[in-house]
Amino acid sequence: MALLKTSALGLKPGRRTWWLLAWLAAVGAWLSGGPGVSAQVAAAREYQIKAVFLFNFAQFVDWPPAAFPDATSPLVIGVLGDDPFKGYLDETVRGETVNNRPIVVQRFRRVEEIAACHVLFVSRSETSRLEQILAGLKDRSILTVGDDEDFARRGGMIRFVTDNNKVRLRINVNAAKAAKLTISSKLLRPAEIVTSGKDQP
């Protein structure tokens, strides 16, 4: 199993296992780049780290066989709405595989455009339409991820929470189960588990 991709963060190649365990032990990834870092640079680093999280989600979630047309079908990571990753997501997954499946990135403007997709990041630009989007994905085995307030409690599966310069996870396990997805305990252990309703700050 491939582990946390370090090259996307500008780190020297090394033991990805150690990096991933450090990430899990810390419950999140640090965003701070030191004093004097501009807001623009900080935001770029935030989405650089979130791109690595999306890559790792693909390795710690099990999809039902029906989610893939055949044994060689790629695992698709999609972005719905405005893309905040600025190419970091493509860079992170380039050349990577999960269970011998290549990983590809696709971008969608509307939920109706989504054909094959396994991990879907829902941009903040889609906040006002989130219920409509989730309804459109009902009964499909797509891991929905977002960073907007209340994302997990509104029915999304994983929300990125920025807290004290760290990215943490808030996971709606029931939403994942309803989509026939199994999230590894290694991902659940450091996360906050929530149910539908209003997210905490």
Steps between C-alpha positions, in 0.01 A plus 500: 500500500637842404506748784506873550656665198776730623623639169183707463600691813851565377651243736790278410404145400519267796300262710139587426390267777672717760345817356152352500530373856618844608196649325263261672665544838465875472133462396559747219761677293670827587420802284732753658800595289656724761474872576450738214323254272241681290133404502529397134793268570323357806186428296706331230671281758163414654370359172832333431454306823132432428602354163722251686210415729280422197771272365512315831122471527516287184715254692299484823152455355358180349253528213256225399601311182213659309669842535751396232401381152791255488829404667703759307264798539667804657414642837361846432549797732265777395462868582151647475481876448788747529835321529702633798790257452679691221658187355617354833251214478621396155860519618425293810343204319717504187637152440332354810279194523266354762448124492661500156252757372633825354370818661355771279366846584185639338321830544125554484283809485172325575411180684322377187839481324637244745528154349775291658629656823621355830622797706323830442619828648206741511628856474373783715355653184232228523395566861154630417428189292647238734169326582415483129847362421484232769151403388635462147770266629265289710552124462838556334821385668679834489698629797397864537756740651478872569628776724194718533336555838247228593605286200503171692182570694318598182567152365852525358733221610830669587553863591840666523514719810777757536579534869804674650695478174420131456268311270278257690224269386134485590335182365134408457529121519129440444511692172792285386324179599188606311718525188642149568844638580721361775742746660808350665533532875843655433319797352215503752719481809643854484179653361195649669193288424179694439144435393262711295418837655694820556881473508690633797728801433 
